[in-house]
Amino acid sequence: LPATESLARDIERRASEDRNPMVKRLISGLTSAYRREAIVLMHTTLLRAAVAVAWYEAEQGKPPAKLEDLVPKYLPKLEPCPYSGKPLGYAPGKVWSAGFDGVDDGGAPMADPWREEGTGDVVWTVKRK
């Protein structure tokens, strides 16, 4: 279960136990906002990794063998996916997150990487031209 989803469910569970109707309404909106923020952070993390891969390739003339080759010159450190908590996936030409279901599909993209529906990975393609 993705880390974000687990936290959101815990917050919703606690809110449902509260007898104050205002708390229930506010918590519902907050968990939705928290999920959206995690999605944006996931895409930002992927963007940084994709740019670092392109920069490496521009300077070295070939893609890195693994994301660890980007540290420390191109990235200060490798960040896990903020949404799933798992390491980013990499193959020459793309970086990805296990996405919303927490399953690494080897870089197979999902239909809509901005919606929490469906299976597949959230993939950023790396093109240098």
Secondary structure by P-SEA (a helix, b strand, c coil): ccaaaaaaaaaaaaaaacccaaaaaaaaaaaaaaaaaaaaaaaaaaaaaaaaaaaaaaaacccccccccccccccccccccccccccccccccccccccccccccccccccccccccccccbbbbbbcc
